[in-house]
Amino acid sequence: TDLRAGALTRRTHFAEHPAYTPDFVKLAQAYGLKGCRVTEVAELEVALEDALAGRQAAVIDCVIDINEMVRPMVGGGSDITRFMVD
């Protein structure tokens, strides 16, 4: 049984994109970690500096336009070294 595929199916109900995504910042904070969300590239450097300065685990939730081609992309169920380049 492919547990990853099953989990994705339950989360998305066969939709391409899930209707609900957890608030990763609040989830991190619930576990006592620092959490922040960035929506602009310019915010990322500050978020990384803050996370590294904290000397503890941190979660940076990066909001990315769904149409943005983020590289490297890996197909579902594929090995992490099998990048999609087309």
N, C-alpha and C positions, 0 to 999 in steps of 0.2 A: 504494500500500500504506500502511495506517495503522500505522506502526511502534509508536506508543504502545499501540494495542489489542493488537498482537502480543506486546509485552513483558508486558503485563498478563496475557494469556492464558497465556503460558509460566510466569509467576510464580504464578498462582493456580490453574491447571488448571481454569478455568471456575468456581471457587468464588467466592462473594461476597467473602470475606476471605482474604488469603493465610495459609497455614499457617506460613510462616517470614518473619520480618522481621529484617533485619540489626541487630546491636548498633551503633547509630549513635555511641554514646559511644566504644567501642573503635575504630571506624572513624576517627573524628575524631582520636583519640590516635595511631593508626598513621600519620597524616599530619602529626603534630606540632602538632595543634591542641588547644585545650582542649575537653573534652566533658563534659557532665553530664546527668543525667536527673532530671526532676521528676515526682512522682506526686501532688502536692497543690498547689492554687492558691497556698497560702501560701509554698511553696518557689520559685515563679516569680520573685518580685521579687528575691530574693537571687541567683538564678541569672542574671538579667538584669544586675544590678549587677556581679557578678563577671565576666561576659562582656564588658561594656563597659569595665570597669577594666583588663582584660588588654591592651587596645589591639592586639589581633590577632583573626583569625577564630576563632569559637567555634561549637560546635554544642550546642544545648539540645534534648534529646529529651524531649518532653512526652507522658507516658502519659495517654491520655484514654479513658474508658469508651466502649466501642464503641456503646453505646446513647445516648450524650450527643449532643444536637443542636448541633453546633459550627457557628457562622455566621461568615462566609458559606460556604455549600456550593455547589460547582460540579459539575455533572454530568460524567461521563467524556467526554472529547473535546470538551466545550463551551468556548466562549470564556470567559476569566477574568471578564468583565463580566456573564455570564449567570448570576446567582445563583438558586439554588433557594430559594424562600420558602415553599413549602407542604410 
